[in-house]
Amino acid sequence: MFARSASAWNRGDLDAFMTDYLSGDRTTYVTSKGIIHGPAAIRERYAPRFAAGGMHDSLSFDGIEVDPLAPDVINVIAYYVLMRGDSLVARGPTSLVMIRQDGRLRIVHDHSS
């Protein structure tokens, strides 16, 4: 999932990037400014980075740790890394609660700092 997500981000495919989020308003994204509910609102937050002329850095993940919570539910912590060429733009922790739906893991809660 992380490789697929980074690949979609890096090729500028916001629609493919968003498929890793569970549909519905129970999906949340925690930001420093508050909590966003639902994939449509999350997509809106990311959209400027994917728009023509937007600042679009290369995404990767490291330090991925997976903790199963229940059948078909996992908690994942990792670091996201944003690069612009050879320069580090941002690196921070991310915590994701994911559930398996239709044979694939999807994000239901995302907290990235």
Backbone as CSV, one residue per row, in Angstrom:
resi,resn,N_x,N_y,N_z,CA_x,CA_y,CA_z,C_x,C_y,C_z
1,MET,0.822,-1.184,0.000,0.000,0.000,0.000,0.869,1.252,0.000
2,PHE,1.937,1.269,0.815,2.796,2.443,0.865,3.501,2.674,-0.469
3,ALA,3.959,1.621,-1.105,4.614,1.754,-2.408,3.620,2.271,-3.446
4,ARG,2.399,1.743,-3.438,1.374,2.176,-4.387,1.022,3.646,-4.147
5,SER,0.876,4.021,-2.882,0.525,5.387,-2.529,1.616,6.366,-2.968
6,ALA,2.872,6.036,-2.666,3.983,6.909,-3.064,4.087,7.006,-4.578
7,SER,3.873,5.896,-5.259,3.938,5.895,-6.719,2.872,6.816,-7.315
8,ALA,1.648,6.725,-6.802,0.566,7.587,-7.291,0.907,9.060,-7.032
9,TRP,1.386,9.355,-5.834,1.782,10.726,-5.487,2.858,11.232,-6.441
10,ASN,3.875,10.413,-6.636,5.037,10.844,-7.425,4.724,11.032,-8.899
11,ARG,3.726,10.358,-9.405,3.356,10.590,-10.805,2.242,11.634,-10.931
12,GLY,1.829,12.224,-9.789,0.840,13.298,-9.813,-0.578,12.828,-10.015
13,ASP,-0.879,11.591,-9.613,-2.203,11.001,-9.818,-2.991,11.041,-8.509
14,LEU,-3.644,12.168,-8.261,-4.389,12.351,-7.020,-5.522,11.338,-6.892
15,ASP,-6.204,11.025,-7.983,-7.299,10.054,-7.922,-6.795,8.698,-7.430
16,ALA,-5.674,8.230,-7.959,-5.113,6.949,-7.522,-4.626,7.038,-6.076
17,PHE,-4.013,8.161,-5.701,-3.552,8.355,-4.328,-4.717,8.247,-3.349
18,MET,-5.849,8.803,-3.702,-7.006,8.827,-2.805,-7.694,7.472,-2.660
19,THR,-7.416,6.523,-3.555,-8.073,5.210,-3.440,-7.626,4.442,-2.203
20,ASP,-6.550,4.893,-1.557,-6.111,4.222,-0.333,-6.906,4.655,0.893
21,TYR,-7.757,5.653,0.750,-8.628,6.083,1.844,-9.982,5.383,1.742
22,LEU,-10.509,4.969,2.882,-11.825,4.351,2.951,-12.883,5.397,2.618
23,SER,-13.852,5.038,1.806,-14.905,5.991,1.476,-15.832,6.169,2.679
24,GLY,-16.421,7.341,2.789,-17.371,7.619,3.861,-16.841,8.629,4.866
25,ASP,-17.762,9.230,5.599,-17.417,10.297,6.531,-16.713,9.831,7.796
26,ARG,-16.662,8.525,8.031,-15.932,8.065,9.225,-14.421,8.140,9.023
27,THR,-13.977,8.325,7.787,-12.556,8.474,7.505,-12.116,9.869,7.936
28,THR,-11.023,9.912,8.714,-10.551,11.192,9.241,-9.087,11.410,8.928
29,TYR,-8.730,12.692,8.852,-7.351,13.128,8.670,-7.110,14.213,9.704
30,VAL,-6.177,13.983,10.613,-5.877,14.935,11.682,-4.736,15.838,11.234
31,THR,-4.964,17.135,11.295,-3.949,18.123,10.936,-3.686,19.019,12.147
32,SER,-2.708,19.879,12.040,-2.426,20.820,13.123,-3.552,21.838,13.297
33,LYS,-4.399,21.964,12.277,-5.499,22.932,12.324,-6.848,22.304,12.631
34,GLY,-6.883,20.990,12.782,-8.147,20.345,13.105,-8.298,18.999,12.414
35,ILE,-9.504,18.495,12.470,-9.819,17.173,11.933,-10.661,17.337,10.672
36,ILE,-10.250,16.641,9.631,-10.978,16.649,8.358,-11.729,15.328,8.254
37,HIS,-12.989,15.395,7.858,-13.822,14.193,7.730,-14.144,13.893,6.271
38,GLY,-13.887,12.658,5.877,-14.285,12.169,4.562,-13.242,12.385,3.489
39,PRO,-13.166,11.434,2.560,-12.178,11.515,1.480,-12.316,12.754,0.600
40,ALA,-13.526,13.244,0.404,-13.686,14.435,-0.450,-12.964,15.630,0.168
41,ALA,-13.091,15.815,1.474,-12.423,16.922,2.158,-10.905,16.698,2.207
42,ILE,-10.496,15.447,2.382,-9.065,15.126,2.381,-8.484,15.416,1.000
43,ARG,-9.206,15.018,-0.033,-8.769,15.267,-1.412,-8.613,16.768,-1.654
44,GLU,-9.563,17.541,-1.154,-9.512,18.992,-1.316,-8.248,19.574,-0.674
45,ARG,-7.845,19.010,0.458,-6.628,19.480,1.130,-5.386,19.209,0.276
46,TYR,-5.351,18.043,-0.380,-4.193,17.676,-1.194,-4.196,18.312,-2.585
47,ALA,-5.351,18.669,-3.100,-5.494,19.110,-4.487,-4.516,20.195,-4.919
48,PRO,-4.237,21.222,-4.114,-3.299,22.260,-4.581,-1.910,21.718,-4.924
49,ARG,-1.470,20.673,-4.240,-0.154,20.091,-4.538,-0.142,19.377,-5.889
50,PHE,-1.302,18.967,-6.362,-1.405,18.219,-7.610,-1.818,19.099,-8.780
51,ALA,-2.217,20.339,-8.509,-2.662,21.248,-9.568,-1.471,21.670,-10.420
52,ALA,-1.752,22.031,-11.661,-0.698,22.530,-12.547,-0.015,23.709,-11.882
53,GLY,1.302,23.661,-11.803,2.061,24.720,-11.166,2.175,24.588,-9.661
54,GLY,1.494,23.584,-9.073,1.568,23.372,-7.630,2.913,22.788,-7.231
55,MET,3.266,22.952,-5.962,4.521,22.417,-5.439,4.322,20.928,-5.189
56,HIS,4.974,20.115,-5.989,4.773,18.663,-5.922,6.115,17.979,-5.677
57,ASP,6.335,17.623,-4.424,7.580,16.980,-4.044,7.449,15.470,-4.164
58,SER,8.574,14.793,-4.184,8.615,13.330,-4.277,8.388,12.731,-2.889
59,LEU,7.508,11.741,-2.804,7.121,11.121,-1.539,7.715,9.723,-1.403
60,SER,8.221,9.426,-0.207,8.594,8.061,0.150,8.291,7.879,1.637
61,PHE,8.394,6.649,2.091,8.137,6.329,3.493,9.309,5.513,4.021
62,ASP,9.621,5.692,5.308,10.618,4.825,5.931,10.205,4.522,7.370
63,GLY,10.885,3.541,7.954,10.605,3.165,9.336,9.205,2.629,9.565
64,ILE,8.665,1.913,8.603,7.291,1.420,8.705,7.190,0.319,9.754
65,GLU,6.265,0.503,10.707,5.974,-0.488,11.745,4.486,-0.801,11.715
66,VAL,4.161,-2.089,11.691,2.772,-2.535,11.590,2.375,-3.240,12.884
67,ASP,1.233,-2.852,13.433,0.705,-3.444,14.657,-0.729,-3.906,14.401
68,PRO,-0.953,-5.222,14.271,-2.324,-5.718,14.094,-3.151,-5.427,15.344
69,LEU,-4.340,-4.861,15.151,-5.228,-4.537,16.264,-6.374,-5.525,16.402
70,ALA,-6.833,-6.046,15.288,-7.955,-6.987,15.240,-7.937,-7.605,13.851
71,PRO,-8.721,-8.650,13.639,-8.781,-9.181,12.272,-9.147,-8.057,11.294
72,ASP,-8.347,-7.891,10.268,-8.570,-6.903,9.211,-8.438,-5.452,9.664
73,VAL,-7.786,-5.214,10.815,-7.530,-3.851,11.293,-6.079,-3.769,11.750
74,ILE,-5.352,-2.771,11.235,-3.958,-2.582,11.653,-3.702,-1.110,11.959
75,ASN,-2.723,-0.885,12.817,-2.188,0.444,13.050,-0.789,0.457,12.445
76,VAL,-0.492,1.477,11.675,0.815,1.593,11.037,1.411,2.931,11.436
77,ILE,2.669,2.899,11.873,3.400,4.140,12.077,4.613,4.114,11.153
78,ALA,4.968,5.272,10.669,6.080,5.392,9.731,6.503,6.853,9.687
79,TYR,7.480,7.138,8.861,7.864,8.501,8.552,7.615,8.740,7.078
80,TYR,6.957,9.857,6.765,6.859,10.269,5.365,8.070,11.148,5.080
81,VAL,8.546,11.097,3.855,9.708,11.888,3.440,9.339,12.582,2.133
82,LEU,9.442,13.899,2.114,9.201,14.677,0.897,10.521,15.276,0.442
83,MET,10.880,15.003,-0.801,12.135,15.478,-1.387,11.832,16.357,-2.604
84,ARG,12.674,17.347,-2.802,12.637,18.152,-4.024,14.029,18.043,-4.619
85,GLY,14.146,17.177,-5.625,15.468,16.865,-6.152,16.262,16.136,-5.074
86,ASP,17.429,16.660,-4.740,18.264,16.068,-3.696,18.046,16.706,-2.326
87,SER,17.092,17.637,-2.241,16.886,18.371,-0.990,15.682,17.833,-0.217
88,LEU,15.879,17.620,1.078,14.799,17.209,1.961,13.897,18.403,2.216
89,VAL,12.619,18.258,1.905,11.647,19.321,2.115,10.944,19.123,3.454
90,ALA,10.555,17.879,3.742,9.863,17.583,4.996,10.005,16.108,5.318
91,ARG,10.049,15.835,6.604,10.032,14.458,7.098,9.289,14.500,8.409
92,GLY,8.318,13.612,8.559,7.554,13.616,9.800,6.857,12.303,10.026
93,PRO,6.366,12.127,11.244,5.679,10.886,11.567,4.272,10.851,10.990
94,THR,3.851,9.652,10.688,2.476,9.420,10.273,1.972,8.182,11.005
95,SER,0.738,8.245,11.426,0.083,7.127,12.092,-1.223,6.863,11.356
96,LEU,-1.387,5.640,10.904,-2.566,5.278,10.121,-3.272,4.091,10.752
97,VAL,-4.582,4.190,10.897,-5.395,3.019,11.213,-6.006,2.589,9.887
98,MET,-5.803,1.322,9.565,-6.263,0.812,8.272,-7.145,-0.406,8.479
99,ILE,-8.140,-0.536,7.618,-8.990,-1.725,7.646,-8.965,-2.372,6.270
100,ARG,-9.136,-3.673,6.274,-9.184,-4.411,5.015,-10.619,-4.381,4.500
101,GLN,-10.771,-3.905,3.285,-12.076,-3.850,2.635,-11.897,-4.281,1.187
102,ASP,-12.722,-5.200,0.752,-12.643,-5.700,-0.626,-11.246,-6.205,-0.961
103,GLY,-10.611,-6.867,0.021,-9.317,-7.488,-0.212,-8.119,-6.561,-0.180
104,ARG,-8.320,-5.293,0.208,-7.177,-4.384,0.265,-7.288,-3.462,1.477
105,LEU,-6.140,-3.077,1.985,-6.110,-2.176,3.139,-6.434,-0.760,2.694
106,ARG,-7.266,-0.100,3.526,-7.628,1.287,3.259,-7.512,2.092,4.552
107,ILE,-7.125,3.335,4.411,-6.935,4.218,5.562,-8.283,4.721,6.059
108,VAL,-8.523,4.539,7.365,-9.739,5.076,7.975,-9.406,6.260,8.893
109,HIS,-8.186,6.273,9.457,-7.728,7.398,10.276,-6.266,7.691,9.925
110,ASP,-5.988,8.939,9.601,-4.648,9.388,9.190,-4.262,10.571,10.060
111,HIS,-3.132,10.445,10.740,-2.597,11.560,11.518,-1.141,11.727,11.107
112,SER,-0.877,12.761,10.343,0.469,13.030,9.847,0.919,14.396,10.327
113,SER,2.097,14.444,10.937,2.599,15.714,11.477,3.810,16.194,10.688
